[in-house]
Amino acid sequence: MKKHNFYAGPSILPEYTIEQTAAAIKNFANMDLSLMEISHRSKEFVAVMDEAQQLFKELLNIPEGYSVIFLGGGASTQFAMVPFNLFKNKAAYLNTGAWSKKAIKEAKLFGEVDVVASSEDKLFNYIPKNYTIPEDADYFHITTNNTIYGTEIKEDITSPVPLVADMSSDIFSRPVDVSKYAIIYGGAQKNLAPAGVTFVIIKNDILGKTGRDIPTMLNYQTHIDKESMFNTPPVVPVFAALQTLKWLKNNGGISEMQKVNIKKANLLYDEIDRNPLFRATVMDPNDRSLMNICFVMNEGYENLEKPFFDYASEKGMIGIKGHRSVGGFRASTYNALPIESVAALIDCMQDFKKKNK
Ligand SMILES: *Cc1c(COP(=O)(O)O)cnc(C)c1O
């Protein structure tokens, strides 16, 4: 049976990425060797790394003066690397969920953290507005897409201090004005590649201002100077990321992705809003994520949660269980998820309503 992959991460990748990577694992660049057993310093792999950096910059329209690096350690390591490299006296953070909280926890190891606003009072089901970013902060940190709760900051905000964004789960889903950010980072396993590689986009002139000694591996400058080859990079995930970037380019680039993502999300949110069995957890359409669509059983139908899960699973829906802290359901609609999968989930919801209402 056809599976519809709604996992939140690691998550669906383009078939192209999987096929190209599978082929390279058998025979990489006609070397008659596997991608898994060649030197990262071979000219064939150096070419992969170079092209991945180039295409990353091209697709996101990254201006001059920025570097793109690929690291290990996941987005979670960035929670500490950001303050190591930027924190002098005080940092400002927006608290929009569990990932924000983890980032805040690491920043607090370095000194004063001003949490300018939080949506924790309502289990993070909205994006706080009307907060003030302190002008004496060294930087302001946001999580643009809150993978667990299904909220998203879909527009590039303006910050009086260097803006740092965790874009783990919405990178490449919409055009971004990179010039508004000092650092953008993310684990690649949501919208780009298999787990194991982390991307960081850094405005070069933001670095070197803390006066702090930074451990070599945690210093962005180390990796910028060595073009992500200071130590062994995650070779297979970087190769896979390049394939996804090529796929993106061949499918119209990011603005085309955004169009399809909006279409997919609207279809599903419309069904959730229309179907009396379900309700969305995020009410304000401006705050609704285009990548992770969260919904629960409506009042009076709570007992149908498990039956709907079982019904949808039988029909091939995979990974729709909501995060344990929210419950209900979460359908992740990343770039590689075809619109047919969204239609299949909607069919399930409609058929299930007919059977139960
Ligand atoms: C998944 C996720 C993370 C954690 O990424 P790791 O690579 O597992 O460390 C951080 N932030 C956001 C927004 C995420 O979705």
The ligand as an SDF file (V2000), in Angstrom:
LIG
                    3D

 15 15  0  0  0  0  0  0  0  0999 V2000
   14.0150   19.2210   15.5140 C   0  0  0  0  0  0  0  0  0  0  0  0
   14.2940   20.5900   15.9940 C   0  0  0  0  0  0  0  0  0  0  0  0
   15.4230   20.9040   16.7760 C   0  0  0  0  0  0  0  0  0  0  0  0
   16.3950   19.8540   17.2500 C   0  0  0  0  0  0  0  0  0  0  0  0
   17.2240   19.4790   16.2500 O   0  0  0  0  0  0  0  0  0  0  0  0
   18.3930   18.4100   16.5080 P   0  0  0  0  0  0  0  0  0  0  0  0
   19.0700   18.4210   15.1760 O   0  0  0  0  0  0  0  0  0  0  0  0
   17.7490   17.1000   16.8420 O   0  0  0  0  0  0  0  0  0  0  0  0
   19.2490   18.9050   17.5950 O   0  0  0  0  0  0  0  0  0  0  0  0
   15.6240   22.2180   17.1250 C   0  0  0  0  0  0  0  0  0  0  0  0
   14.7790   23.1870   16.7470 N   0  0  0  0  0  0  0  0  0  0  0  0
   13.6680   22.9340   16.0120 C   0  0  0  0  0  0  0  0  0  0  0  0
   12.7690   24.0380   15.6280 C   0  0  0  0  0  0  0  0  0  0  0  0
   13.4050   21.6200   15.6160 C   0  0  0  0  0  0  0  0  0  0  0  0
   12.3100   21.3660   14.8860 O   0  0  0  0  0  0  0  0  0  0  0  0
  1  2  1  0
  2  3  1  0
  2 14  2  0
  3  4  1  0
  3 10  2  0
  4  5  1  0
  5  6  1  0
  6  7  2  0
  6  8  1  0
  6  9  1  0
 10 11  1  0
 11 12  2  0
 12 13  1  0
 12 14  1  0
 14 15  1  0
M  END
$$$$
